Amino acid sequence: MSASRGARSFFYLVKTNRPTPDEFLSYHARGLTPPRPSPRQLDLHKGVSMFETKEQARRLALELKTRYDYIAEVAVPEGVRAERQGRRAGHHNVYASPDDLARWVVSVVRAR
């Protein structure tokens, strides 16, 4: 299945083939604080790390070995904040609730 009209696809590493909202918690929602808690770092911790392509997400899954077995395609609606961030190609932070992110999953494939 592809992204809905007016939505942009992002790819997110998950542990199960039926991801629940708990898999979409940001570092902030998990109660984690950045090592240097500047206003910018605190804001970044509120986003969920996703990638522009399935291949970019797959590369990270392979680096992380067995932590994540699946890649979820998430159709993020227009108007939802998504910012290019970090050094990795295609990496974005997406700012939405875990419930919304889980609801926007359109497909899940094996990472390897």
Backbone torsions as a table, in degrees:
resi	resn	phi	psi	omega
1	MET	NA	143.2	179.1
2	SER	-105.2	173.9	-177.2
3	ALA	-62.7	150.7	177.8
4	SER	-68.4	155.2	176.5
5	ARG	-56.7	134.7	-180.0
6	GLY	81.2	8.3	180.0
7	ALA	-118.2	157.5	177.2
8	ARG	-116.6	131.1	179.4
9	SER	-80.2	136.4	169.6
10	PHE	-129.0	160.0	-176.2
11	PHE	-122.8	132.1	-169.8
12	TYR	-132.6	135.1	178.4
13	LEU	-77.8	130.3	178.8
14	VAL	-133.1	163.5	-177.5
15	LYS	-93.1	-20.7	-176.8
16	THR	-126.0	162.6	179.0
17	ASN	-85.0	0.3	174.3
18	ARG	-133.5	73.3	-173.9
19	PRO	-63.4	137.3	177.2
20	THR	-100.6	168.1	178.0
21	PRO	-53.6	-31.4	-179.9
22	ASP	-59.2	-26.9	178.8
23	GLU	-76.8	-10.6	-176.7
24	PHE	-109.0	22.8	178.7
25	LEU	-76.7	133.1	174.5
26	SER	-73.3	167.6	174.8
27	TYR	-58.1	-40.5	-179.9
28	HIS	-60.9	-46.1	-179.8
29	ALA	-65.2	-25.1	177.2
30	ARG	-83.5	-2.3	179.0
31	GLY	82.5	15.7	179.8
32	LEU	-89.8	143.3	-179.9
33	THR	-114.4	138.0	178.7
34	PRO	-65.1	154.8	-178.9
35	PRO	-61.0	-35.9	175.9
36	ARG	-119.9	88.8	-169.4
37	PRO	-74.4	63.0	173.0
38	SER	-73.9	164.4	176.8
39	PRO	-55.2	-39.2	179.6
40	ARG	-65.3	-45.6	179.4
41	GLN	-65.0	-38.8	177.3
42	LEU	-62.9	-39.5	177.6
43	ASP	-64.9	-45.1	179.8
44	LEU	-58.5	-35.0	-179.4
45	HIS	-69.1	-12.1	178.1
46	LYS	-87.1	-12.9	179.2
47	GLY	-91.2	161.6	177.7
48	VAL	-108.7	128.4	-174.2
49	SER	-74.5	119.2	180.0
50	MET	-137.5	170.5	-177.5
51	PHE	-125.1	156.0	179.4
52	GLU	-71.1	-32.3	-177.4
53	THR	-128.1	156.4	176.6
54	LYS	-63.1	-37.2	-178.8
55	GLU	-64.4	-39.0	177.5
56	GLN	-63.6	-43.2	177.5
57	ALA	-65.0	-40.6	-179.9
58	ARG	-61.6	-42.4	178.8
59	ARG	-57.7	-43.7	178.6
60	LEU	-65.6	-41.6	178.6
61	ALA	-58.5	-41.1	179.2
62	LEU	-66.5	-38.0	176.5
63	GLU	-64.2	-38.7	-176.5
64	LEU	-82.1	1.6	178.0
65	LYS	60.9	-108.5	-169.5
66	THR	-101.0	7.2	-176.7
67	ARG	-66.8	-37.2	-176.1
68	TYR	-129.4	126.4	-178.1
69	ASP	-100.0	-14.3	-173.1
70	TYR	-133.8	159.6	174.3
71	ILE	-123.2	123.1	177.6
72	ALA	-98.0	132.9	170.1
73	GLU	-89.4	125.4	-176.6
74	VAL	-117.2	120.3	179.2
75	ALA	-88.9	97.7	-176.2
76	VAL	-87.1	119.6	-177.4
77	PRO	-62.5	153.5	173.5
78	GLU	-55.2	145.3	178.0
79	GLY	92.0	-15.3	176.1
80	VAL	-80.4	133.5	-178.3
81	ARG	-65.6	123.2	175.6
82	ALA	-141.8	119.9	-175.2
83	GLU	-121.2	134.0	172.1
84	ARG	-63.5	131.9	-174.6
85	GLN	-156.5	145.7	173.4
86	GLY	90.4	179.7	-176.3
87	ARG	-89.8	-24.0	-177.8
88	ARG	-71.7	139.1	177.8
89	ALA	-56.9	131.3	174.6
90	GLY	74.1	5.1	-177.9
91	HIS	-74.5	133.6	176.9
92	HIS	-134.5	155.7	166.6
93	ASN	-104.9	130.7	178.6
94	VAL	-112.8	130.1	-174.4
95	TYR	-108.9	95.5	178.6
96	ALA	-154.9	164.8	-179.0
97	SER	-71.7	152.6	175.9
98	PRO	-57.5	-37.1	179.1
99	ASP	-63.5	-44.7	179.1
100	ASP	-64.1	-46.6	-178.4
101	LEU	-59.1	-43.4	178.6
102	ALA	-64.9	-37.9	179.7
103	ARG	-68.9	-28.3	-177.4
104	TRP	-86.0	1.2	177.7
105	VAL	-65.8	126.6	-179.7
106	VAL	-108.9	-19.7	176.2
107	SER	-162.1	157.9	176.9
108	VAL	-137.8	130.2	177.8
109	VAL	-128.4	159.9	175.6
110	ARG	-64.5	141.6	179.5
111	ALA	-77.8	-26.0	179.3
112	ARG	-138.6	NA	NA
